[in-house]
Amino acid sequence: MATPLARDHARLLELLTEHSFERRRVVLSSGKESDFYIDCKRTALLAEGHFLIGRLLLDVILREASLAVGVGGLTLGADPLASAVSLTSYLAGSPIEAFIVRKEPKGHGTGQWIEGLAALGQHAPVAIVEDVVTTGGSTLKAIERAQAEGLNVLGAFALVDRLEGGREAVEASGHRLFSLFTRKDFIP
């Protein structure tokens, strides 16, 4: 008999395949060409997808970065993921605060790079989340910006690893990368 998390994992893969995955030629944000595209926001913004992402990412974060008090990543891909994990953690009775890493500093006021930093405190242990990892560039940017703001990054957590060098790049920086799915789940 499958566990509830195993059922959730299978269901999330169904939703990602149905709503987010496409077999077509595209140029990715990394500049690389690919024969498939996966837009996880299409699934993350569905009520069921948001719920499943929160449950599954929270589970792996609690196992692999149990001291994390914050979860966030580079806007826009990480925003619904951080929201889902934060909400789910609160409902589970162990709140993890969400934060957003800007691509550019805020253009007015404080000029801050990270929204939600005040709730975390200096040297707070955090988890970085990412929707899709290709080269690892966005993940590394989020890690570097979080560290520059004084946060202690415990690891990176992705929905999908495209298996195109991103894991190796993140791990070469001294951080672990965990993913719920890989390219092989969509293209056997």
Biotite code that builds the C-alpha atoms (Angstrom):
import biotite.structure as struc

atoms = struc.array([
    struc.Atom([0.000, 0.000, 0.000], chain_id="A", res_id=1, res_name="MET", atom_name="CA", element="C"),
    struc.Atom([1.382, 3.404, -0.974], chain_id="A", res_id=2, res_name="ALA", atom_name="CA", element="C"),
    struc.Atom([1.988, 5.983, 1.734], chain_id="A", res_id=3, res_name="THR", atom_name="CA", element="C"),
    struc.Atom([0.147, 9.317, 1.574], chain_id="A", res_id=4, res_name="PRO", atom_name="CA", element="C"),
    struc.Atom([3.375, 11.075, 0.524], chain_id="A", res_id=5, res_name="LEU", atom_name="CA", element="C"),
    struc.Atom([3.993, 8.489, -2.214], chain_id="A", res_id=6, res_name="ALA", atom_name="CA", element="C"),
    struc.Atom([0.453, 9.087, -3.500], chain_id="A", res_id=7, res_name="ARG", atom_name="CA", element="C"),
    struc.Atom([1.046, 12.856, -3.348], chain_id="A", res_id=8, res_name="ASP", atom_name="CA", element="C"),
    struc.Atom([4.310, 12.446, -5.278], chain_id="A", res_id=9, res_name="HIS", atom_name="CA", element="C"),
    struc.Atom([2.576, 10.427, -8.007], chain_id="A", res_id=10, res_name="ALA", atom_name="CA", element="C"),
    struc.Atom([-0.294, 12.925, -8.199], chain_id="A", res_id=11, res_name="ARG", atom_name="CA", element="C"),
    struc.Atom([2.072, 15.907, -8.436], chain_id="A", res_id=12, res_name="LEU", atom_name="CA", element="C"),
    struc.Atom([3.869, 14.200, -11.317], chain_id="A", res_id=13, res_name="LEU", atom_name="CA", element="C"),
    struc.Atom([0.483, 13.755, -13.039], chain_id="A", res_id=14, res_name="GLU", atom_name="CA", element="C"),
    struc.Atom([-0.307, 17.453, -12.593], chain_id="A", res_id=15, res_name="LEU", atom_name="CA", element="C"),
    struc.Atom([3.127, 18.568, -13.806], chain_id="A", res_id=16, res_name="LEU", atom_name="CA", element="C"),
    struc.Atom([2.867, 16.298, -16.837], chain_id="A", res_id=17, res_name="THR", atom_name="CA", element="C"),
    struc.Atom([-0.643, 17.484, -17.673], chain_id="A", res_id=18, res_name="GLU", atom_name="CA", element="C"),
    struc.Atom([-0.271, 21.217, -16.989], chain_id="A", res_id=19, res_name="HIS", atom_name="CA", element="C"),
    struc.Atom([3.429, 22.111, -17.119], chain_id="A", res_id=20, res_name="SER", atom_name="CA", element="C"),
    struc.Atom([5.281, 19.772, -19.480], chain_id="A", res_id=21, res_name="PHE", atom_name="CA", element="C"),
    struc.Atom([5.536, 20.249, -23.251], chain_id="A", res_id=22, res_name="GLU", atom_name="CA", element="C"),
    struc.Atom([7.571, 18.426, -25.913], chain_id="A", res_id=23, res_name="ARG", atom_name="CA", element="C"),
    struc.Atom([8.746, 21.243, -28.175], chain_id="A", res_id=24, res_name="ARG", atom_name="CA", element="C"),
    struc.Atom([11.899, 23.146, -29.062], chain_id="A", res_id=25, res_name="ARG", atom_name="CA", element="C"),
    struc.Atom([12.569, 26.087, -26.747], chain_id="A", res_id=26, res_name="VAL", atom_name="CA", element="C"),
    struc.Atom([15.379, 28.372, -25.691], chain_id="A", res_id=27, res_name="VAL", atom_name="CA", element="C"),
    struc.Atom([15.666, 28.271, -21.904], chain_id="A", res_id=28, res_name="LEU", atom_name="CA", element="C"),
    struc.Atom([16.519, 31.184, -19.612], chain_id="A", res_id=29, res_name="SER", atom_name="CA", element="C"),
    struc.Atom([20.041, 29.751, -19.463], chain_id="A", res_id=30, res_name="SER", atom_name="CA", element="C"),
    struc.Atom([20.310, 30.322, -23.233], chain_id="A", res_id=31, res_name="GLY", atom_name="CA", element="C"),
    struc.Atom([20.458, 26.577, -23.927], chain_id="A", res_id=32, res_name="LYS", atom_name="CA", element="C"),
    struc.Atom([18.159, 24.948, -26.484], chain_id="A", res_id=33, res_name="GLU", atom_name="CA", element="C"),
    struc.Atom([15.975, 22.076, -25.378], chain_id="A", res_id=34, res_name="SER", atom_name="CA", element="C"),
    struc.Atom([13.473, 19.640, -26.872], chain_id="A", res_id=35, res_name="ASP", atom_name="CA", element="C"),
    struc.Atom([11.139, 19.995, -23.890], chain_id="A", res_id=36, res_name="PHE", atom_name="CA", element="C"),
    struc.Atom([9.780, 22.741, -21.681], chain_id="A", res_id=37, res_name="TYR", atom_name="CA", element="C"),
    struc.Atom([8.393, 22.610, -18.176], chain_id="A", res_id=38, res_name="ILE", atom_name="CA", element="C"),
    struc.Atom([6.686, 25.637, -16.653], chain_id="A", res_id=39, res_name="ASP", atom_name="CA", element="C"),
    struc.Atom([6.107, 24.606, -13.038], chain_id="A", res_id=40, res_name="CYS", atom_name="CA", element="C"),
    struc.Atom([4.188, 27.805, -12.258], chain_id="A", res_id=41, res_name="LYS", atom_name="CA", element="C"),
    struc.Atom([1.255, 26.372, -14.219], chain_id="A", res_id=42, res_name="ARG", atom_name="CA", element="C"),
    struc.Atom([1.026, 23.605, -11.621], chain_id="A", res_id=43, res_name="THR", atom_name="CA", element="C"),
    struc.Atom([2.211, 25.561, -8.570], chain_id="A", res_id=44, res_name="ALA", atom_name="CA", element="C"),
    struc.Atom([-0.576, 28.095, -9.025], chain_id="A", res_id=45, res_name="LEU", atom_name="CA", element="C"),
    struc.Atom([-3.294, 25.443, -9.068], chain_id="A", res_id=46, res_name="LEU", atom_name="CA", element="C"),
    struc.Atom([-4.814, 24.927, -5.623], chain_id="A", res_id=47, res_name="ALA", atom_name="CA", element="C"),
    struc.Atom([-4.064, 21.196, -5.663], chain_id="A", res_id=48, res_name="GLU", atom_name="CA", element="C"),
    struc.Atom([-0.584, 21.706, -7.093], chain_id="A", res_id=49, res_name="GLY", atom_name="CA", element="C"),
    struc.Atom([0.223, 24.334, -4.462], chain_id="A", res_id=50, res_name="HIS", atom_name="CA", element="C"),
    struc.Atom([-0.906, 21.971, -1.716], chain_id="A", res_id=51, res_name="PHE", atom_name="CA", element="C"),
    struc.Atom([1.082, 18.998, -3.052], chain_id="A", res_id=52, res_name="LEU", atom_name="CA", element="C"),
    struc.Atom([4.218, 21.055, -3.643], chain_id="A", res_id=53, res_name="ILE", atom_name="CA", element="C"),
    struc.Atom([4.027, 22.404, -0.099], chain_id="A", res_id=54, res_name="GLY", atom_name="CA", element="C"),
    struc.Atom([3.640, 18.932, 1.427], chain_id="A", res_id=55, res_name="ARG", atom_name="CA", element="C"),
    struc.Atom([6.370, 17.297, -0.638], chain_id="A", res_id=56, res_name="LEU", atom_name="CA", element="C"),
    struc.Atom([8.975, 20.058, -0.447], chain_id="A", res_id=57, res_name="LEU", atom_name="CA", element="C"),
    struc.Atom([8.336, 20.495, 3.283], chain_id="A", res_id=58, res_name="LEU", atom_name="CA", element="C"),
    struc.Atom([8.891, 16.768, 3.787], chain_id="A", res_id=59, res_name="ASP", atom_name="CA", element="C"),
    struc.Atom([12.289, 16.777, 2.078], chain_id="A", res_id=60, res_name="VAL", atom_name="CA", element="C"),
    struc.Atom([13.324, 20.054, 3.747], chain_id="A", res_id=61, res_name="ILE", atom_name="CA", element="C"),
    struc.Atom([12.473, 18.638, 7.181], chain_id="A", res_id=62, res_name="LEU", atom_name="CA", element="C"),
    struc.Atom([14.517, 15.511, 6.400], chain_id="A", res_id=63, res_name="ARG", atom_name="CA", element="C"),
    struc.Atom([17.537, 17.212, 4.807], chain_id="A", res_id=64, res_name="GLU", atom_name="CA", element="C"),
    struc.Atom([17.588, 20.696, 6.391], chain_id="A", res_id=65, res_name="ALA", atom_name="CA", element="C"),
    struc.Atom([15.612, 20.254, 9.594], chain_id="A", res_id=66, res_name="SER", atom_name="CA", element="C"),
    struc.Atom([17.007, 23.415, 11.193], chain_id="A", res_id=67, res_name="LEU", atom_name="CA", element="C"),
    struc.Atom([15.651, 25.692, 8.434], chain_id="A", res_id=68, res_name="ALA", atom_name="CA", element="C"),
    struc.Atom([13.550, 28.585, 9.706], chain_id="A", res_id=69, res_name="VAL", atom_name="CA", element="C"),
    struc.Atom([13.174, 30.189, 6.284], chain_id="A", res_id=70, res_name="GLY", atom_name="CA", element="C"),
    struc.Atom([12.473, 29.057, 2.731], chain_id="A", res_id=71, res_name="VAL", atom_name="CA", element="C"),
    struc.Atom([12.816, 31.090, -0.434], chain_id="A", res_id=72, res_name="GLY", atom_name="CA", element="C"),
    struc.Atom([14.530, 31.593, -3.725], chain_id="A", res_id=73, res_name="GLY", atom_name="CA", element="C"),
    struc.Atom([14.884, 33.740, -6.795], chain_id="A", res_id=74, res_name="LEU", atom_name="CA", element="C"),
    struc.Atom([11.682, 35.429, -7.920], chain_id="A", res_id=75, res_name="THR", atom_name="CA", element="C"),
    struc.Atom([9.476, 34.445, -9.821], chain_id="A", res_id=76, res_name="LEU", atom_name="CA", element="C"),
    struc.Atom([9.870, 30.679, -10.065], chain_id="A", res_id=77, res_name="GLY", atom_name="CA", element="C"),
    struc.Atom([10.509, 30.154, -6.358], chain_id="A", res_id=78, res_name="ALA", atom_name="CA", element="C"),
    struc.Atom([7.750, 32.447, -5.068], chain_id="A", res_id=79, res_name="ASP", atom_name="CA", element="C"),
    struc.Atom([4.813, 30.010, -5.153], chain_id="A", res_id=80, res_name="PRO", atom_name="CA", element="C"),
    struc.Atom([7.052, 27.208, -3.871], chain_id="A", res_id=81, res_name="LEU", atom_name="CA", element="C"),
    struc.Atom([8.198, 29.207, -0.844], chain_id="A", res_id=82, res_name="ALA", atom_name="CA", element="C"),
    struc.Atom([4.594, 30.226, -0.193], chain_id="A", res_id=83, res_name="SER", atom_name="CA", element="C"),
    struc.Atom([3.407, 26.617, -0.391], chain_id="A", res_id=84, res_name="ALA", atom_name="CA", element="C"),
    struc.Atom([6.110, 25.343, 1.980], chain_id="A", res_id=85, res_name="VAL", atom_name="CA", element="C"),
    struc.Atom([5.569, 28.171, 4.454], chain_id="A", res_id=86, res_name="SER", atom_name="CA", element="C"),
    struc.Atom([1.796, 27.698, 4.568], chain_id="A", res_id=87, res_name="LEU", atom_name="CA", element="C"),
    struc.Atom([2.111, 23.920, 4.862], chain_id="A", res_id=88, res_name="THR", atom_name="CA", element="C"),
    struc.Atom([4.690, 24.228, 7.648], chain_id="A", res_id=89, res_name="SER", atom_name="CA", element="C"),
    struc.Atom([2.385, 26.524, 9.591], chain_id="A", res_id=90, res_name="TYR", atom_name="CA", element="C"),
    struc.Atom([-0.549, 24.129, 9.224], chain_id="A", res_id=91, res_name="LEU", atom_name="CA", element="C"),
    struc.Atom([1.748, 21.309, 10.424], chain_id="A", res_id=92, res_name="ALA", atom_name="CA", element="C"),
    struc.Atom([2.608, 23.316, 13.557], chain_id="A", res_id=93, res_name="GLY", atom_name="CA", element="C"),
    struc.Atom([6.256, 24.045, 12.662], chain_id="A", res_id=94, res_name="SER", atom_name="CA", element="C"),
    struc.Atom([6.260, 27.390, 10.835], chain_id="A", res_id=95, res_name="PRO", atom_name="CA", element="C"),
    struc.Atom([9.010, 28.123, 8.331], chain_id="A", res_id=96, res_name="ILE", atom_name="CA", element="C"),
    struc.Atom([8.946, 31.732, 7.122], chain_id="A", res_id=97, res_name="GLU", atom_name="CA", element="C"),
    struc.Atom([8.978, 32.496, 3.391], chain_id="A", res_id=98, res_name="ALA", atom_name="CA", element="C"),
    struc.Atom([11.305, 34.991, 1.716], chain_id="A", res_id=99, res_name="PHE", atom_name="CA", element="C"),
    struc.Atom([11.817, 36.237, -1.831], chain_id="A", res_id=100, res_name="ILE", atom_name="CA", element="C"),
    struc.Atom([15.172, 36.963, -3.469], chain_id="A", res_id=101, res_name="VAL", atom_name="CA", element="C"),
    struc.Atom([14.900, 39.812, -5.947], chain_id="A", res_id=102, res_name="ARG", atom_name="CA", element="C"),
    struc.Atom([16.710, 39.747, -9.289], chain_id="A", res_id=103, res_name="LYS", atom_name="CA", element="C"),
    struc.Atom([17.619, 43.407, -8.761], chain_id="A", res_id=104, res_name="GLU", atom_name="CA", element="C"),
    struc.Atom([17.624, 45.419, -5.533], chain_id="A", res_id=105, res_name="PRO", atom_name="CA", element="C"),
    struc.Atom([14.442, 47.247, -4.648], chain_id="A", res_id=106, res_name="LYS", atom_name="CA", element="C"),
    struc.Atom([14.484, 50.499, -6.619], chain_id="A", res_id=107, res_name="GLY", atom_name="CA", element="C"),
    struc.Atom([13.228, 52.674, -3.771], chain_id="A", res_id=108, res_name="HIS", atom_name="CA", element="C"),
    struc.Atom([13.082, 52.804, 0.005], chain_id="A", res_id=109, res_name="GLY", atom_name="CA", element="C"),
    struc.Atom([15.624, 50.447, 1.558], chain_id="A", res_id=110, res_name="THR", atom_name="CA", element="C"),
    struc.Atom([17.000, 49.049, -1.704], chain_id="A", res_id=111, res_name="GLY", atom_name="CA", element="C"),
    struc.Atom([16.829, 45.552, -0.243], chain_id="A", res_id=112, res_name="GLN", atom_name="CA", element="C"),
    struc.Atom([17.530, 42.356, -2.175], chain_id="A", res_id=113, res_name="TRP", atom_name="CA", element="C"),
    struc.Atom([15.418, 40.040, -0.011], chain_id="A", res_id=114, res_name="ILE", atom_name="CA", element="C"),
    struc.Atom([11.775, 40.452, 0.984], chain_id="A", res_id=115, res_name="GLU", atom_name="CA", element="C"),
    struc.Atom([10.943, 38.820, 4.312], chain_id="A", res_id=116, res_name="GLY", atom_name="CA", element="C"),
    struc.Atom([14.474, 39.085, 5.711], chain_id="A", res_id=117, res_name="LEU", atom_name="CA", element="C"),
    struc.Atom([13.359, 40.914, 8.872], chain_id="A", res_id=118, res_name="ALA", atom_name="CA", element="C"),
    struc.Atom([11.350, 37.880, 10.027], chain_id="A", res_id=119, res_name="ALA", atom_name="CA", element="C"),
    struc.Atom([14.398, 35.624, 9.801], chain_id="A", res_id=120, res_name="LEU", atom_name="CA", element="C"),
    struc.Atom([17.181, 37.348, 11.697], chain_id="A", res_id=121, res_name="GLY", atom_name="CA", element="C"),
    struc.Atom([20.925, 37.353, 11.118], chain_id="A", res_id=122, res_name="GLN", atom_name="CA", element="C"),
    struc.Atom([22.538, 33.972, 10.298], chain_id="A", res_id=123, res_name="HIS", atom_name="CA", element="C"),
    struc.Atom([19.153, 32.239, 10.083], chain_id="A", res_id=124, res_name="ALA", atom_name="CA", element="C"),
    struc.Atom([19.340, 28.731, 8.594], chain_id="A", res_id=125, res_name="PRO", atom_name="CA", element="C"),
    struc.Atom([17.341, 28.614, 5.356], chain_id="A", res_id=126, res_name="VAL", atom_name="CA", element="C"),
    struc.Atom([16.418, 26.348, 2.457], chain_id="A", res_id=127, res_name="ALA", atom_name="CA", element="C"),
    struc.Atom([16.582, 27.628, -1.121], chain_id="A", res_id=128, res_name="ILE", atom_name="CA", element="C"),
    struc.Atom([13.795, 26.462, -3.439], chain_id="A", res_id=129, res_name="VAL", atom_name="CA", element="C"),
    struc.Atom([13.741, 26.399, -7.226], chain_id="A", res_id=130, res_name="GLU", atom_name="CA", element="C"),
    struc.Atom([11.169, 25.246, -9.748], chain_id="A", res_id=131, res_name="ASP", atom_name="CA", element="C"),
    struc.Atom([13.427, 23.884, -12.506], chain_id="A", res_id=132, res_name="VAL", atom_name="CA", element="C"),
    struc.Atom([17.206, 23.460, -12.393], chain_id="A", res_id=133, res_name="VAL", atom_name="CA", element="C"),
    struc.Atom([19.061, 23.457, -15.715], chain_id="A", res_id=134, res_name="THR", atom_name="CA", element="C"),
    struc.Atom([22.539, 24.974, -15.358], chain_id="A", res_id=135, res_name="THR", atom_name="CA", element="C"),
    struc.Atom([22.036, 25.915, -11.707], chain_id="A", res_id=136, res_name="GLY", atom_name="CA", element="C"),
    struc.Atom([22.495, 29.627, -12.419], chain_id="A", res_id=137, res_name="GLY", atom_name="CA", element="C"),
    struc.Atom([19.294, 30.814, -10.723], chain_id="A", res_id=138, res_name="SER", atom_name="CA", element="C"),
    struc.Atom([19.833, 28.535, -7.754], chain_id="A", res_id=139, res_name="THR", atom_name="CA", element="C"),
    struc.Atom([23.408, 29.745, -7.320], chain_id="A", res_id=140, res_name="LEU", atom_name="CA", element="C"),
    struc.Atom([22.292, 33.373, -7.615], chain_id="A", res_id=141, res_name="LYS", atom_name="CA", element="C"),
    struc.Atom([19.706, 32.822, -4.849], chain_id="A", res_id=142, res_name="ALA", atom_name="CA", element="C"),
    struc.Atom([22.277, 31.069, -2.650], chain_id="A", res_id=143, res_name="ILE", atom_name="CA", element="C"),
    struc.Atom([24.861, 33.815, -3.156], chain_id="A", res_id=144, res_name="GLU", atom_name="CA", element="C"),
    struc.Atom([22.360, 36.609, -2.479], chain_id="A", res_id=145, res_name="ARG", atom_name="CA", element="C"),
    struc.Atom([21.018, 34.859, 0.649], chain_id="A", res_id=146, res_name="ALA", atom_name="CA", element="C"),
    struc.Atom([24.539, 34.386, 1.970], chain_id="A", res_id=147, res_name="GLN", atom_name="CA", element="C"),
    struc.Atom([25.454, 38.001, 1.178], chain_id="A", res_id=148, res_name="ALA", atom_name="CA", element="C"),
    struc.Atom([22.485, 39.048, 3.337], chain_id="A", res_id=149, res_name="GLU", atom_name="CA", element="C"),
    struc.Atom([23.792, 36.943, 6.239], chain_id="A", res_id=150, res_name="GLY", atom_name="CA", element="C"),
    struc.Atom([21.614, 33.846, 5.876], chain_id="A", res_id=151, res_name="LEU", atom_name="CA", element="C"),
    struc.Atom([22.982, 30.326, 6.408], chain_id="A", res_id=152, res_name="ASN", atom_name="CA", element="C"),
    struc.Atom([21.971, 28.201, 3.402], chain_id="A", res_id=153, res_name="VAL", atom_name="CA", element="C"),
    struc.Atom([21.410, 24.560, 4.380], chain_id="A", res_id=154, res_name="LEU", atom_name="CA", element="C"),
    struc.Atom([20.630, 23.255, 0.895], chain_id="A", res_id=155, res_name="GLY", atom_name="CA", element="C"),
    struc.Atom([18.692, 23.748, -2.321], chain_id="A", res_id=156, res_name="ALA", atom_name="CA", element="C"),
    struc.Atom([15.418, 21.998, -3.141], chain_id="A", res_id=157, res_name="PHE", atom_name="CA", element="C"),
    struc.Atom([13.942, 21.805, -6.636], chain_id="A", res_id=158, res_name="ALA", atom_name="CA", element="C"),
    struc.Atom([10.785, 20.473, -8.188], chain_id="A", res_id=159, res_name="LEU", atom_name="CA", element="C"),
    struc.Atom([12.579, 19.313, -11.355], chain_id="A", res_id=160, res_name="VAL", atom_name="CA", element="C"),
    struc.Atom([16.252, 18.711, -12.166], chain_id="A", res_id=161, res_name="ASP", atom_name="CA", element="C"),
    struc.Atom([16.672, 18.707, -15.954], chain_id="A", res_id=162, res_name="ARG", atom_name="CA", element="C"),
    struc.Atom([19.941, 16.726, -15.523], chain_id="A", res_id=163, res_name="LEU", atom_name="CA", element="C"),
    struc.Atom([21.871, 19.269, -17.576], chain_id="A", res_id=164, res_name="GLU", atom_name="CA", element="C"),
    struc.Atom([24.687, 20.161, -15.176], chain_id="A", res_id=165, res_name="GLY", atom_name="CA", element="C"),
    struc.Atom([22.798, 22.208, -12.596], chain_id="A", res_id=166, res_name="GLY", atom_name="CA", element="C"),
    struc.Atom([23.207, 19.711, -9.774], chain_id="A", res_id=167, res_name="ARG", atom_name="CA", element="C"),
    struc.Atom([26.934, 19.533, -10.377], chain_id="A", res_id=168, res_name="GLU", atom_name="CA", element="C"),
    struc.Atom([27.241, 23.337, -10.430], chain_id="A", res_id=169, res_name="ALA", atom_name="CA", element="C"),
    struc.Atom([25.310, 23.724, -7.165], chain_id="A", res_id=170, res_name="VAL", atom_name="CA", element="C"),
    struc.Atom([27.252, 20.937, -5.477], chain_id="A", res_id=171, res_name="GLU", atom_name="CA", element="C"),
    struc.Atom([30.563, 22.400, -6.708], chain_id="A", res_id=172, res_name="ALA", atom_name="CA", element="C"),
    struc.Atom([29.632, 25.526, -4.722], chain_id="A", res_id=173, res_name="SER", atom_name="CA", element="C"),
    struc.Atom([29.508, 23.397, -1.566], chain_id="A", res_id=174, res_name="GLY", atom_name="CA", element="C"),
    struc.Atom([25.718, 23.025, -1.348], chain_id="A", res_id=175, res_name="HIS", atom_name="CA", element="C"),
    struc.Atom([23.465, 20.008, -1.703], chain_id="A", res_id=176, res_name="ARG", atom_name="CA", element="C"),
    struc.Atom([20.638, 19.913, -4.239], chain_id="A", res_id=177, res_name="LEU", atom_name="CA", element="C"),
    struc.Atom([17.566, 17.740, -3.761], chain_id="A", res_id=178, res_name="PHE", atom_name="CA", element="C"),
    struc.Atom([14.851, 17.396, -6.385], chain_id="A", res_id=179, res_name="SER", atom_name="CA", element="C"),
    struc.Atom([11.419, 15.822, -6.337], chain_id="A", res_id=180, res_name="LEU", atom_name="CA", element="C"),
    struc.Atom([11.651, 14.872, -10.023], chain_id="A", res_id=181, res_name="PHE", atom_name="CA", element="C"),
    struc.Atom([14.178, 14.698, -12.839], chain_id="A", res_id=182, res_name="THR", atom_name="CA", element="C"),
    struc.Atom([14.030, 14.809, -16.604], chain_id="A", res_id=183, res_name="ARG", atom_name="CA", element="C"),
    struc.Atom([13.731, 10.997, -16.528], chain_id="A", res_id=184, res_name="LYS", atom_name="CA", element="C"),
    struc.Atom([10.306, 11.258, -14.885], chain_id="A", res_id=185, res_name="ASP", atom_name="CA", element="C"),
    struc.Atom([9.017, 13.071, -17.978], chain_id="A", res_id=186, res_name="PHE", atom_name="CA", element="C"),
    struc.Atom([11.175, 11.586, -20.754], chain_id="A", res_id=187, res_name="ILE", atom_name="CA", element="C"),
    struc.Atom([12.084, 7.971, -19.881], chain_id="A", res_id=188, res_name="PRO", atom_name="CA", element="C"),
])
